[in-house]
Amino acid sequence: MGKKVYLWRNHWAGGQTTRIAVALSHKTFCTSKASYTTKFNKTVLMPVGIDTDVFESVATPTPNSILSLGRVSPSKNIHVILSAMKILKDRGVQFTCSVYGDALPKNAAYYAAQKLFVSENGLSGHVAFYPGIKNSDTPAVYSAHQVFVNASASGMFDKTIFEAIACGALSIASSADYADFAGEKYVFLTGDADSLASKLEAFLRAPADARVGESAALRHKVDEIHSLKALANRLTLELNIN
């Protein structure tokens, strides 16, 4: 029909189906340098696209609070986050951790294993599990926590990292793309619970005014680089919309 086709694909995994989809597309978009699709010449790196008018601070965060929000699955490395919580407890660090999210039926056993780990390691007073919530309800949850953790491997670049920042939380992640954006201070080694625990301990023990200043600086960067407005401007350019 003479119409251009564009593909948005952002994930470290890929295969024959992905290659066919790319071949049939005029351009391919992704947000991560580690995405499978970056190997193709027609791929363009794009802003993540966060609506900073919606995602903003709407609550006072609970002191020493940590948040994980998203689907509960092995690829999200929830077990790494919980192992880091045990390390923090053993080090005598004061904290609470909220885990928001549901598991697909195929990951039900994985979810149950994480709850058992919390129970068996005396973390029930520190870690609480909550069901998944609507995206429109997340700003209040992000805002109620001081630190957000995303343990996904490079290549996914979850939007939750930037949604949390926009809502006033400090995000810590294991994404190489996030290291480029925020600096190594906010990044831990993928799959390494001790590395995550050390990063979290440093942030939780830091003076409150220092955390507030860092949070404001990161939110400004999200607004400039990864906002919905920045994404719309890039799409307008790449799709040649007049």
Secondary structure, DSSP 8 states (H G I E B T S, - for coil): -----EEE---S---HHHHHHHHT-SEEEES-TTSGGGGSTTEEE----B-TTTSS--S---TTEEEEES--SGGGTHHHHHHHHHHHHHTT---EEEEE----GGGHHHHHHHHHHHHHTT-TTTEEEE----GGGHHHHHHT-SEEEE---TT---THHHHHHHTT-EEEE--HHHHHHH-GGGB--TT-HHHHHHHHHHHHHS-HHHHHHHHHHHHHHHHHHSBHHHHHHHHHHHTT--
